[in-house]
Amino acid sequence: MTLLRKIALCYFVALLGAAALNYVPGLTDDQGRSFGIFALDIYDDLLHLFSALWALTAALMSHNAARAFLKYFGILYLADGVLGLITGSGYLDLGIINYGVQDLDFTFKIFANLPHILLGGFAVLSAFLLDDGPRPAGTH
């Protein structure tokens, strides 16, 4: 199994964990926020679950599928995190449409969007810099 396929499997586990956050007793406060920061709803849970299944499918299929997952997932999540950092709302959960630009404390926006920025950024870097897979004959 190539490194990119292993990384995609790790994303499956991480995203499945994110989808399960609201359902683990003690991880949400009385306002429904995970770790007192993230107010995840059913749309977020479904997004994380779909992303986890995409990661698992890609990891099990092939090296090229894992690379494609990491590239496209990374671009989508990184852009969502940057938009959330700038506007206070992301687009993957339709937050920018439902809530528009939000006037939130910048420190809060950093903590709220850091997971997508880090996960997306690492995925993109992995797809382009850690590609250890087989190459077609005659390429370098």
C-alpha positions as CSV (number, residue, x, y, z in Angstrom):
1,M,0.0,0.0,0.0
2,T,1.4,3.3,-1.0
3,L,1.9,6.3,1.3
4,L,-0.9,8.3,-0.3
5,R,-3.3,5.4,0.2
6,K,-2.3,5.2,3.9
7,I,-2.8,8.9,4.2
8,A,-6.3,8.6,2.6
9,L,-7.1,5.9,5.2
10,C,-6.0,8.2,8.0
11,Y,-8.4,10.9,6.6
12,F,-11.2,8.3,6.7
13,V,-10.6,7.8,10.4
14,A,-10.3,11.5,11.1
15,L,-13.4,12.4,9.2
16,L,-15.4,9.6,10.6
17,G,-14.3,10.9,14.1
18,A,-15.5,14.4,13.1
19,A,-18.8,13.1,12.0
20,A,-19.2,11.3,15.3
21,L,-18.3,14.3,17.6
22,N,-21.9,15.3,18.3
23,Y,-22.8,11.8,19.3
24,V,-20.1,11.2,21.9
25,P,-21.3,12.1,25.4
26,G,-19.3,14.8,27.1
27,L,-17.7,16.3,24.0
28,T,-20.5,18.9,23.5
29,D,-21.5,21.7,25.8
30,D,-25.1,22.7,26.7
31,Q,-25.3,24.8,23.5
32,G,-24.4,21.8,21.3
33,R,-20.8,23.0,20.6
34,S,-18.1,20.4,20.3
35,F,-15.1,21.5,22.5
36,G,-17.0,24.7,23.1
37,I,-16.1,25.9,19.6
38,F,-17.7,24.0,16.8
39,A,-21.5,24.1,16.4
40,L,-21.8,21.1,14.2
41,D,-25.2,20.3,12.7
42,I,-26.6,17.4,10.6
43,Y,-25.2,19.0,7.4
44,D,-21.7,19.1,8.9
45,D,-22.1,15.5,10.0
46,L,-23.2,14.4,6.6
47,L,-20.4,16.4,4.9
48,H,-17.8,14.7,7.2
49,L,-19.4,11.3,6.7
50,F,-19.5,11.7,2.9
51,S,-15.9,12.9,2.9
52,A,-14.9,9.9,5.1
53,L,-16.5,7.4,2.7
54,W,-14.8,9.2,-0.2
55,A,-11.4,8.8,1.5
56,L,-12.0,5.1,2.3
57,T,-13.2,4.4,-1.3
58,A,-10.2,6.2,-2.8
59,A,-7.7,4.4,-0.4
60,L,-9.1,1.0,-1.2
61,M,-9.3,1.6,-5.0
62,S,-5.9,2.6,-6.1
63,H,-2.9,5.0,-5.6
64,N,-4.3,7.3,-8.3
65,A,-7.7,7.4,-6.6
66,A,-6.0,8.3,-3.3
67,R,-4.0,11.0,-5.0
68,A,-7.1,12.4,-6.6
69,F,-9.0,12.3,-3.3
70,L,-6.2,14.2,-1.5
71,K,-5.9,16.8,-4.2
72,Y,-9.6,17.6,-4.6
73,F,-10.6,17.1,-1.0
74,G,-7.6,19.3,0.0
75,I,-8.5,22.1,-2.4
76,L,-12.2,22.0,-1.3
77,Y,-11.5,22.0,2.5
78,L,-8.6,24.4,2.4
79,A,-10.7,26.9,0.4
80,D,-13.6,26.4,2.8
81,G,-11.3,27.1,5.8
82,V,-9.8,30.2,4.2
83,L,-13.3,31.5,3.3
84,G,-14.4,30.9,6.9
85,L,-11.3,32.7,8.2
86,I,-12.1,35.7,6.1
87,T,-15.9,35.8,6.3
88,G,-16.8,33.7,9.4
89,S,-18.8,31.3,7.1
90,G,-17.7,28.4,4.9
91,Y,-19.3,27.1,1.8
92,L,-19.2,23.4,2.2
93,D,-22.0,23.4,4.8
94,L,-23.7,26.3,2.9
95,G,-22.9,28.7,5.8
96,I,-22.0,31.6,3.5
97,I,-25.4,31.2,1.9
98,N,-27.4,30.6,5.1
99,Y,-25.6,33.1,7.4
100,G,-23.6,35.4,5.1
101,V,-20.6,37.3,6.4
102,Q,-20.4,37.0,10.2
103,D,-18.8,39.5,12.5
104,L,-16.9,37.1,14.7
105,D,-13.8,37.5,16.9
106,F,-10.8,36.7,14.7
107,T,-9.3,34.3,17.3
108,F,-12.6,32.4,17.2
109,K,-12.5,32.3,13.4
110,I,-9.0,30.9,13.5
111,F,-9.9,28.1,15.9
112,A,-13.2,27.3,14.1
113,N,-11.5,27.1,10.7
114,L,-8.1,25.7,11.6
115,P,-9.2,22.0,11.2
116,H,-10.3,22.6,7.5
117,I,-7.2,24.7,6.8
118,L,-4.8,22.0,8.3
119,L,-6.6,19.0,6.8
120,G,-7.0,20.6,3.4
121,G,-3.5,22.0,3.3
122,F,-1.9,18.7,4.3
123,A,-4.0,16.8,1.8
124,V,-2.9,19.1,-1.0
125,L,0.7,19.0,0.0
126,S,0.5,15.2,0.3
127,A,-1.0,14.9,-3.2
128,F,1.8,17.0,-4.8
129,L,4.9,16.4,-2.6
130,L,4.5,12.9,-1.1
131,D,3.4,11.1,-4.2
132,D,5.3,7.8,-4.0
133,G,3.2,5.8,-6.4
134,P,4.0,4.0,-9.6
135,R,4.9,6.0,-12.6
136,P,4.0,5.1,-16.2
137,A,7.0,3.9,-18.2
138,G,9.2,6.6,-19.6
139,T,8.3,9.4,-17.1
140,H,10.4,10.9,-14.4
